[in-house]
Amino acid sequence: MRSIILILHVSFLVFSLNLSAQDGFKSEEDLKQAANKLFEEEKLVDAEPLFAQLLALYPKDPNYNYKYGACLLATDSDKEKPLKFIEFATSTPGVDPLAFYYLGRTFHLNYNFAQAVKAYSKFKNKASSADKAKYQIERQIEMCKNGNNLLSKINDVQVLDKQVIGESDFYRIYDLKGIDGNIISKPEDFMSKYDKKNGEKSIIYLPKGAKEVYYSSYGNKGEAGRDIFKVVQLGSGKWSDPVNLGSSINTPYDENYAFIHPDGRTLYFASKGHSSMGGYDLFQSTFDNSINDWTAPVNLDFAFSSADDDVLFITDEDKALAFFASNRTNEAGKLTVYKVKVEKKAPDFAIIQGSFIAENNPSAKKAKITVIDKESNQTIGVYETDANGNYQVEIAENGGTYKFNIETTADAPLHTGTVTVPEQSEYAVLGQELRLVGEGDAQQLVIKNIFDGSAKPINTSGPQISSELLRKKASLDVNLNAQEILAIESGNKAIAENINQTSSENTTNREQGSEGSETNLNANNTSSNQTDNTASSNALNASTLSTEIESLTSKLEQQKSESKAAENFAYQDAMRLKSEANNLFSQLEDLKNDNTANEEQITFTEEEAKRFALQSAYALGLAKELESRTDLIDENQQKLNSAKQKVSSNELADADLTFNAVKNTYEKSPTVAEYIQDKKTELQEKVLFTAERFSSISNKKSAFETDKANLENQISALETEKTTANAARKTEIDKQISDYQLDKKDLEYQINTINQQYN
């Protein structure tokens, strides 16, 4: 298998190399110089394909390996991928010290803070003073320590939606319904001279009828990076001079993306300072009138904050729902916008830390532990004890019943016990002891569970869960079902509470049903397996088939109901957004014709109109996709009706075949929430591509019209010149006019073609 992966990897690099013949490099030396120059200029996106080509030529060169890895870290959504290249480089004596910085950075982004600190420390010991300052190595180490503290206890974020979009447009898909404000590009009036000089571009949240505005700026000199400032509207309608929020909020590092809540005293912002675990983290502070200052900012914690950049946290008026954006799992140039509940919930996973003890052989510490979900019979994971007999089991569910299979040596018997993990209302490490008692055939497994919160963690500091599980949790997949999302978005708290209550009751029933199953000895698997085999071998008859068809029909009806509800909601939302966009475009035309309108009003209205138009396109596309899904469910319902008729006419084989085909389709189909998520990502790419293409065509048409107008002016000038020219010059003028007329006709053809296609 490893050899196949290596072949595929080499093939990819060779393919990349073959492309280099078209890249315009005259020699290999030119390629090297171009790649290294781009790397020094930190243009890693452009440098990545060049180092891929160099790595194909020199696969064991440590510097090409670490530089290619560094490029991948910046360009690829999989932050684990660079590790093999950079680890290889740092294992080679004499490698550039910068390789250790990128090794640390890779571990850092993958939540392996202990290894990140080790790599950063090696860079610190080897690098020049200038490089240590440039890469802020002390701060990187400090952020890893912050990560250890922040991740000592974690909860789950409740995610309603996530969408990937270009980083220049990410704020356009924030839905600020009910907040009475807008996100806009920072107006020039709020830019300092230093901002303008350095081409600073940022966005601000502008409340409706704002009397105060909070925004980021480099200030007059830029010596402290980006800070957050406030301006107040004066009686004259003008804005006051900006006031720095001071050291309570601002640090020597960057602060940005300020959002002042409608209550006027709660500030959310992003900062690379304070207790950030990496890049921009999200913070909250409250203005305290008693001290006339802001309270110490509080990190919103994992997984609102991550090891990468997390920005622009905006909540609704009730602080119930929020939007924020992050590049934690994105390729270069993209951000993911998350829609979440502000309130977190108990984590949907369990961590069991325990010790393995063999009473008849205390020195035997090695064991393999296979954990299997008792209900689905799916393997959860395979874990091994360390040299001291300690182990850690991670289960990505909050509660459940599991089989623990324990293997010690190849010739030793397999020991099995059952463990019921309780549902946790808050995160805590669970304790356990796996003990083998007796000898020979009489040896048994005894499991002691310490699930009452009294277990002491094996590690006394830092995350108690693996970096792999942290990466999974950081990806923030949608984890609310369609009913919950519709209830929340419609504001129907009664429905939402009912769903939560039902979920809680189901969990309680499941746990009560499992009560008493922790008889943790090596027995009781045979009888259940025999029962399963007997049940599966029963012949299918008309009665059971009819029952199963009715059950599946009911499930399809529920699926259709959810799909139709989401479809109707999407169509209504599309119409609402389209109406908003049309109104804004109409206002825009009025403003352009109004001599008293300022440029800020025009720009703001234009951006808002485009935002609503883009969201309308998303919603309409989604509605059509949901309609297709509903139609497919209709087809499956018709097939089941056909199967019912075949049962009635005793065509059981055909009925069974149709039933199983529909059942297979149903079981493989995603939930409405999952379907919406998949389609939204696909639609964004299509809509953005269409928008970009239309913008390109529109620009092209404008250029054609400008060229045509220039030709007409030149023809007119030549006609004027011709009236006073001599015979020879008149002949030249006639030829020029003839050529220009042909060019003009060609341009008119191009313009007409565009008009026919897009008008």
N, C-alpha and C positions, 0 to 999 in steps of 0.2 A: 504493500500500500504506500509506504514511504517513497519507494522508487517511482511509483506512478505520479505522486505529488511533485517529486523533483523534476520528472520529465515535463509535466505540465508547466511548472514554474519556468524551466529553461526555455520551453517552447514559447511562452509569453514574452520572455526577454528577447529571444531571437526574432520574434515577430516585431517587437518594438524596434530592434536594430534594423530590420529590413525597411522600416518606415523612414529611417534616418537618411536614406539616400535621397529622399524628397525634401529634407529639411534645409537644404541649401548650404551645408557645411562642405567646404572644399577638401578638408582633411580631418583626420582623427584629432589632430592637435587643436583645430578650430572648435571641434565639438567639446573637448575638454575645457578650453578657455571660456567658451560660452556658458557651459554648465557651472563652472566655478564662479564666474562673474555673477550669474543669477543667484547663486547660493549666498555669496557675500552681500548682495543687495537684498537678501531675504525675500526674493521672488520665487518662493518654493513651488508654487503651482506651475510656473513656466519651466522650472528646473527639473521637475519630476521625470518627464519623458526622456530628458537628456541623460540623467543619471541611470535610468533604466537601460538605456543603450550602452552606456559605459560599463555597467555591471554585467551585461551580457558578454562583453569583451574581457573583463577582468573580475570574475566572480569572487575571487579571494582578496581583492583589494579592500582593506579595512575602511579607508576613507570614502570610497565610493559606496560601500555598504552602509555606513552610518549616515551619509548625506542622502542616499536614496530613502533610508528609513525616516529621516527627518522630514523629507518631502512628503512621504506617505502620511506622516502624522498630521501634516497640515492639510492634505488634500482628500484623504480617504475617510469614510465614515466609520470604518472598523479600526479603532485605535489600538487593537492588539496586533494587527498585521505588521507594523514596523519593528516589533520587538525582536524577531529572529535575525533581522539584518543588523540592528544596532548591538544586540548581544554578541553576535559574531565579531563585529568590529572591535568592541571593547575587550574581547578575549585575546586580541592580537597586541603584542608588545609594540610600543612606539606609536600607537594611534593618536590622532589629534585629540587633545584633552576635551574639545568640544563634544566629542562623541559621548562622554560621560554625562554631559548636561542633557543631551537628547535621550540618553538611557533613563535618566531621572525623570525627564518630562513624560516619557512613555509610561513608566510605572505610575507616575503621578496621575495621569489621565485615566489609568485603569484601576485607580483606588488602592494600589499596593504602596501605601505610604512609607512603610518601613524600608522597602527596597529602593524607593525613590530617594529617601534621605541618604542612604548609603551611596547611591550613584552621584547625587548632588555634592556630597561631601568629597568624593574623589575628584570631581571637577574643581571644587573649591581648593583642594590641595595642589592641583596640577596647573590651573589656569593662571593667566596674568591678572594683575589688579584691574586692568581696563576691562577684560572680559568678565571678571567677577561682577564688576559694577554694571556692565552692559546687560548681563543676563539676570541681574538682581538675585544672585544665588542665595544670599541670606534670607531674602523674602520668600523664595521658593521653599526653602527648608521650613521656615516658619509656617507657611500655608499647609504643608504636610502635617505639621503638628496640630494645626487648627482642625484639619480633617480628622485626625485621630480623636480629638475631643468631641467634634460635632457628631461623629458616627458611633460614639459609645452607646447611644440609644437612638433608635430610629422608628418612625412610623410610616405608613403608606400614604401616598398622595392619591386622592380620588380623581381620576381623569375622565372627563366627558368627551374630549376630542383632541386630536393633534393633527397639524397640517404642516407639511414641508413647503417652504417658499423661498424665493431669492431674498438675500439679506437686505437688499435695497428697498424691498416692498413689504417686508414682514409686518409692519404695523398697520398696513391697510386692511388686514383681515381680522383685526381686533373688533369685536362687536361691543360698542360702548352704549348699547341700549340701556336707558334708565340712569345713565351717569351724567348726562347733559354736558358733554365736553367733546373735544376732538384732538386727535394726534396730528400734528403738522410739522413740516420742516421748519427749523428755527429761523424766524425772520431776521433780516439783516439788522434791524433796529436793536436786536438783542446780542449782536456779535461785537466783541471787543476788537480793537485794531489787531491784536495778536491772532485772534480767531480768523480774521479776514486774511491776514498775511499768510497764514498756514493752511488756508483753504479748509478750515474746520467745518464739518457738516454734522449736524445732529438733529434730533427731533425733540419736540416738546409736547407735553400735554397742556392743552389750552381749555380751561373750564369755560362753560357758557357764561357770558357776562362777567368774565374774570376781573377781579380787583387786584389779585396777586398772581404772579406767574413764577414757577420754579423751573430752572433749567441749568444745564451744565455749560461751562465755558473755561477756557484756559486763563481767563483774566487778562490783565494788561501786560504781564510779562511771561506767563506760562511756566514759572519756575516750580510750581507745585502740581503740575499736571492738570487734569480736569478737576474742577471743583463745582459744587452746586451753589447757585446764586438765586436771589429772589428780587423781583422788581414789583413795585406797587403802582397802581394807576392813580395819578394825581387828579385834582379837581378839574384841571384844564383838559383832561382826557389823555395827556401824555404820560409816559412811564417814567418812574423815578430812576435815579442811578442804581445800578445793580449792587446788592449787598451780599457779601459772602456769608454763608450760614455758619461759618466758624468751625473750630476744631472738634466740636461735638459730632458734627456730620462729616466734615472734610478731613482727609488724611494726606500724608505725603504722596499717596498713590491716587489713581484715578477714581472719581465718583461721577456717575452719569445716570441718565434715564430716570429723572425724578418724576414722581406722581404724587400730588397732594390729594388726599381723599376728600370727597365732598363735605366731610365734617370740619375741614379747614385746619385740622391739627395733627392728622396722621400722615406721615410722609413715608412713602416707599421709594427706594432707590437702589441702584447697583453700585457696588464698590469693589475695588481690588485691594482695599485696605481692611481695617478692622479685623474680624475673625474669618476672612475669606479662606476657603479651602483650595482655591485655585481660580485665577481669572476674576471676572466679575461674579460676585455672589449677590444675593438679594437680601435687603435689610429693611427693617421698619423702625421708625422712631416717632415719638409723640412730643408735641410741644407742651412743656410744663409751664403754665402761667406763674406758678409760685416761685420759680427760679428764673423765669423769663429766658428759658433756653430749651434746647432739645434734649430729650433723654438719651442715654447711651444706646446706640443702634443695636438691635437684636437681629442676628442672622435668622432668616426664615427656615434654615436647616434643610438637610437632605430630605426629599429629593427636589424641593424647589431650587435649592442651590446645589451645584455639582462641582466637579473638579475643573470644568471648563467655563465658558462665559454664559451667564444667565442674566437676562436684561428685561427691563420694562414690565414690571409687575403692576397690574392695574386691576383693582377690585370694583365690584358693584357697590351701591350705596349701603347695602346690608352687610358687606364684607363676607358674603356667602360664596360668590363665584369670582373667579379671577382669570386673567390671561397673563401669560409671560412667554418669553422666547428664549431659546437656548441653542447652542451649536454643539452640544455634547455628543450627538450621534450623527452629525452631518458631514457631508463632503464640503470642500471649499466653496464659498459663495452662497451657501444655503443656511437657513435657520429653521428650526421647528417651533411653531407656535402652539402652545398648550392651553386648553381651556380646562380649568380644574375647580374643585371645591376648595375653599380656603381651609376648612376644617379637615384635619387629617384623621385617619382611622388606624386601628390596631393593625400591625403588619400581617400580611397574608403569607407568613412563613413561620417556621419554628426552628430554633437552633437547640440542638441537644449536645452538650459536652459531657463526656463520660470517661470512665476508666474500665479497662478489661483486666480481669483477674482470673488466673487458672490456679485454683487452690492446691491441686496436686503437683503443680510445677510453677512456683512463684516467679521463676526467672523467665518464663515464657510470656512475652509481651506482645508478640505479633499476632494480629488477627485481621481477617477481611470481613467487613460487615456489609451485607447487601440488604437494602431496605426496599420493600415492595408494598405498593398500595393494595390493601386487602380487597377492596371493592373492585378495582379495575384490573388488578394483577399486573400493573405496569411497574417496572423497576424505577424507583425514585433516584437511587444513586448507589454507588459502590464506594466504600470508605475504608481506609486502613489505619490501624493504630500506629502511633509513633514508637520510638525506642522505650518510652516510659509506660506504654500501654494506654496512653490517652488518645482520644478520637473526638471528632466533631461531625455530627450528622446535620445536614441542612435539608429541610423539607419545605418546598415552595407552596405550602397550604397552611391555613390557620386551623389546625385541628384535623383529626381523622384517625383511622385505625390502620396499622402497618405491620407487616411481617418483618422480623429481623432475622436474617440467616447469618450464622456465625461460622466461619471456617478458620481453622488454625494451621494445620499442616495438610499436605496432599493426601495422606492416608488416614487422617482423623475424620470421624463422622461429622456430618453437617448438623448443627444445632439450630433449632428454630423456636422463636417466641413471638408473641403478639404484644404490640404496644399501642395503647390508645392515647394519643396526644390531645390534651385539652385545648379548646379554643381560648386564646389569650385576649384579654381586653386591653392590655398594653404590653409593650415589648419587654421580655425578660429571657435570659438564657436558662434553659431547662437542664437539670442534672440527671445523670444516669450511671448505673454500675452494671456491667455485664460480668457475671461470675459463673465459672464452670465448677461444679461441685461433684464429688465422687470420682470414680475411676472406671476405665474400661467401658463395658456396655452399660454400666449403671450411671455413667456420667450424665449430668443434666445441666441445662442452662437456667440460671435464675437471674431475672432482670429486676433490678431495684430502680424504680423511677423516683426522682426527686423533683416533682413538678409543682411544689408549693411555694416557689420563689425563694427558697433558702439556699439553693445551689450557688456556689462561688465560681465565677468564671475562671477558666484556665489562664487566660490573659487578663491582667489587671488594668490594662490601658489599651486604648485604640479600639477599632472595630472588632466586634465579636463574630462577624460573619465574613465569609471569604470575599475576595475582590471580584470573583466571578459572579456571585449573587448580587453584590453591590452594582456591578455593571448592568446586570439584568434589571434591577430595580430602578436604576438611573434612567433607563430608556423610556420609562413612563408610558407604557402601553395603555390604551383605553381599557378601563377595568370596571366601568358601570354598564349595565345592560340597557337595552333600548327603552324599556319601560321606565327605568330610573332616570335616564337622560331626558325623555319626553316630560316626565313629571317635574323634574327640576327646571327645565327650560320654560315650561308653561307656568311655573310658579305655583303648581298645585302641591302644596306641602302635605296635604292629607294623603294623596296618592303615594308620595315619596315615603312618608312615615309608615304607611300600610305595607309597602314593599319591604322596607327594612324590618318591620315586625314579622312578616311572613318568613323572611330569610332567617331571622333569629330563631323563630319557632322550629323551622326545619333543622337548623343546626342542633338545637336542644334535643329534638326527637332522635336525631342521628346518634348523639352522644349517649342518650339514655338507652337506646337500643344496643349500644356497644358495651354498656356497663357490665362489669364482671368478666370482660374478655381478657383481662390482663393475667391470666393463668400462664405464667411465662416459663413453661417447661417444653421439652422437645417432644411434642405430640400433636395430635388432633388435625393434621393436614390431610391424612389419607381419606377420612370419611367424607370431608367436604369435596375433595377432588372426585371421589366416586359418585357423589350426588350430582355434581356438574356433568360428569360424563353420561350418567343415566338420563339426565334431562335433555342433553343435546342429542341423544340417540333416539328420542321418542319420535314416532312417525307423525308427520303433519296431517291433521284431518280438517274437515270442513269447518268444524266448530272453532278450533283454535285459530285457523287462518282468518275466519270472519272477525274474530275478536281482535286480532292483530291489525287487520285492515281498518277496523273502526277506531282503534287507538291511534294509528298513524294519521287517519283522516282528521281526527281531533287536533293532533299536533300541527298538521298542515294548516288547519283553519286558524289556529293561534298564530302561526308564522305569517300567514297572509294578513291577518288583522294588524299585526305589528308593522309589517311592510307597508300596508296601505296607509296606516296612520302616519308613518314617517314620510311617505310619498306626498300625502296631502299637505303636511306641514312644510315640506320643501317647496312645493308649488306656491303655497301662500306666501312663504318667505321670499321666493323669487319675485313675485308680483309686487310685494311691498318694497323690496330693494330697488326694483326697476322704477317704480313710481318715485321713490326718493331721488334716484339718479336723474330721471327726467326733470324733476322740479329743480334740482341743482344746476343742470345744464341750461335750463331756461333762465335761472338767476344769473348764471355766468354770462350769457349773452347780454342781459340787461346791464350787468356791471361793466362789460367791455364797451357798451355804448354810452355809459354814464361818465362824463368828464370829471365828476367829483369823486369817483371811486378810486381808492388807492391800490397800489400793486399788491399789497399784502392781502386785501380782501379778495382780489381776483385769483391770486395763487391758491389761497385757502379754499375757495369755492371750487376751483378746478380740481384740486387734489381730492376733495370730498366727493365730487361727482364721479371721478374715476374710481374711487374706492367702492362706492355703492354699485357702480356698473360692473366692476369685477366680481363683487360678492353676488350680484344678481346672476351673473353668468355661471358661477359655481353652483348656486342653489338650483338653477334651472337644469343644468346638466345632471346634478344629483337626482332631481325629481324624475327625470327621464330614465336614469339608470334604475331607480327604485320601481318605476312603472314596469320596466322590463322584468325585474325580479318578481313582481307580483304576477305578471303574465305567466312566468315559468311555473310559479306555484299553482296557478289555475290549471295549467297543462297536467301537472302531477296529480291534482285532484281528479281530473277527468280520467286519468289512467287508473286511479284507485276505484272510481266508479265502474270502470270496465272490469276490473278485477273482481268486484262484488258480483257483477252479473255472471262472470265465469264460475264463481263459487256456486251460485244458484243453479247453474246448468251442469254442475259437477265436473267442470273443466279445471280440476285442482292444480294440475301441473302448470298450465298456462297462467292461472291466477297467481300461483306462488312466484312464478318468474316475474310477472309484472309487479307484484308487491315488493319483491326484493330489489328490483331495479329502482323503484321510487324510494324505498327505504334507504338504499345506498346513496342516492342523490340528496335526500334529506339530511342524513348523518354527516355528509361531507360539506353541506352548505354552511357558510358562516352565519353567525347571528346578525341581526340587523345592524347592531353597533359596529361589528367587525366589517360587514359589507360596506357600510357608510365610510368607515375609515379607509378601506382599500380604494374605493372609488374616488374619494376626495383627493387622495394623493395623485391618482391617475388624471383626474379632471384638472387639477391645478396645472399640471404640466401642459395639458392640451390648451387650456384657456390662456395661460401665460404665453405659450408659443404663438397662438393665434393673435394675441394682443401685440406681441413683439413684431410678428410678421406684418400685421396691419399697420403698425407704426412705421415699419421699414418701407412699406408700399406707399404710405401717405407721404413720407419724407421724399421718396423717389418722385412721386407725382409733383410735389412742390418744386423739386429741383428741375424737372422737365418744364414746368410752367415758367420758372425763372429763366431757363435757357431760351425758351421760345420768345419771351418778352425781350431778352437781349438781342436775339436775332432780328426781331421786328425793328428794334431801334437802329441796329446796324444797317438793315435794308433801307430804312427811311433816310439815314445819313448818306448812304450811297446814292439814293435817288436825288437828294439835294445836290450832292457833289456833281452828279452827272450833268446837271443843267448848265454848268460853266466849264465842263471838262473838254479837252480836245478829243479828236477822233480816236487816237490810240488809247487814251485813258478811258474813253467811253466803252471801248471794246472790253477792256479789263474789268470795268465796273459791271457790265452786263454779265460777264462770266461769274463774278463774285456773287451778284444778286441771284443768279440761277442756282449756284451751289447752296447759298443760304436758304433759298426757297425749298430746295430738296431736303435740307436739314430740318427746316421748319415742318414740312409735311411728315417727316419721320417722327418728330417730337409729338405732333398732333395725333399720329397713329398710336404712339405709346400712351398718351394721356387718355385717348378714347378707350383703349383696351382696359386700362385701369378702371375707368368710369363704369364700363360694362360689367366688370367683374365684381366691383365692390360698392356700387351705388344701388 
